């Protein structure tokens, strides 16, 4: 399969996986990359967003919510340059399948020690895969941070213990993310702080995977 695959995973719900996946896909589409979004969450939030967009997103959203994702994906990517997988909550066979097919795993976490502790099982799964796949990369991304606050020293120690990098860019709590999602849009339609956040993440991801 001659395309890059990014999985957005966290076993904890409510950390902004779908928000990040949808908007990051939109950012790559904006940059001229032929991108496909794969919704592997049985709840189908990304598919609901795509339905609300009424086909105006500019990129396809495909549902593959089964543990054969790794074998199914090569048959549907076509000539897409990038696939972004919106992962299911909890560490399940779906998460393992997404990791198996990925070049990069992004782990969005809210700036709370509880959220980071909850990521332990997923990190173990990612590191196990990394031990047999030298090309796999993984990184934390701070999601839904409250503006004006920062990670506590306790959280920083937890991150250090996981021995995975943390992106310099991330998302903050902004109404724009929810309001655009309800309309089947991304935050990229105009200049805003939210669009700046997503474009910064896109730039950092490009530097990691080299596209």
JORAUR-V885748 format. One record per pair of residues at least 4 apart in sequence whose ideal C-beta (glycine too) atoms are under 6 Angstrom apart, sorted by sequence separation. I is the first residue (numbers start at 1). J is the second residue. If there is no record, write none. Layout:
# JORAUR-V885748
{{I;J} {I;J}}
This chain:
# JORAUR-V885748
{{16;20} {20;24} {44;48} {53;57} {68;72} {69;73} {91;95} {119;123} {129;133} {151;155} {175;179} {176;180} {185;189} {10;15} {28;33} {39;44} {64;69} {110;115} {151;156} {180;185} {206;211} {29;35} {77;83} {88;94} {99;105} {109;115} {130;136} {180;186} {10;17} {28;35} {39;46} {109;116} {129;136} {159;166} {180;187} {187;194} {188;195} {39;47} {64;72} {87;95} {187;195} {8;17} {37;46} {25;35} {109;119} {50;61} {87;98} {176;187} {8;20} {25;37} {107;119} {126;138} {8;21} {85;98} {47;61} {46;61} {47;63} {176;192} {176;194} {174;194} {105;126} {42;65} {35;59} {36;60} {37;61} {38;62} {39;63} {40;64} {140;164} {40;65} {147;172} {38;64} {67;93} {138;164} {139;165} {140;166} {141;167} {171;197} {18;45} {22;49} {67;94} {70;97} {99;126} {145;172} {146;173} {18;46} {69;97} {73;101} {139;167} {142;170} {143;171} {29;58} {40;69} {141;170} {144;173} {29;59} {67;97} {70;100} {91;121} {99;129} {70;101} {91;122} {109;140} {111;142} {169;200} {169;201} {104;137} {105;138} {107;140} {108;141} {110;143} {25;59} {91;125} {110;144} {111;145} {106;141} {108;143} {169;204} {167;204} {116;155} {123;162} {46;86} {111;151} {113;154} {113;155} {116;158} {36;80} {38;83} {40;85} {113;158} {34;80} {34;81} {35;82} {36;83} {37;84} {38;85} {39;86} {40;87} {41;88} {33;81} {40;88} {33;82} {28;82} {40;94} {40;98} {25;84} {24;84} {21;84} {21;86} {18;86} {17;86} {17;87} {137;208} {1;74} {3;77} {1;77} {13;89} {3;80} {3;81} {4;82} {5;83} {6;84} {7;85} {8;86} {9;87} {11;89} {3;82} {8;87} {11;90} {3;83} {7;87} {11;91} {9;95} {20;108} {7;98} {17;108} {16;108} {15;108} {7;102} {15;110} {5;101} {9;105} {5;102} {10;107} {5;103} {6;104} {7;105} {8;106} {10;108} {4;103} {12;115} {104;209} {12;118} {103;209} {11;122} {16;143} {15;143} {16;144} {53;184} {49;181} {52;184} {49;184} {19;177} {30;188} {26;186} {26;188} {23;186} {23;187} {27;198} {27;199} {23;198} {27;202} {4;209} {4;211}}
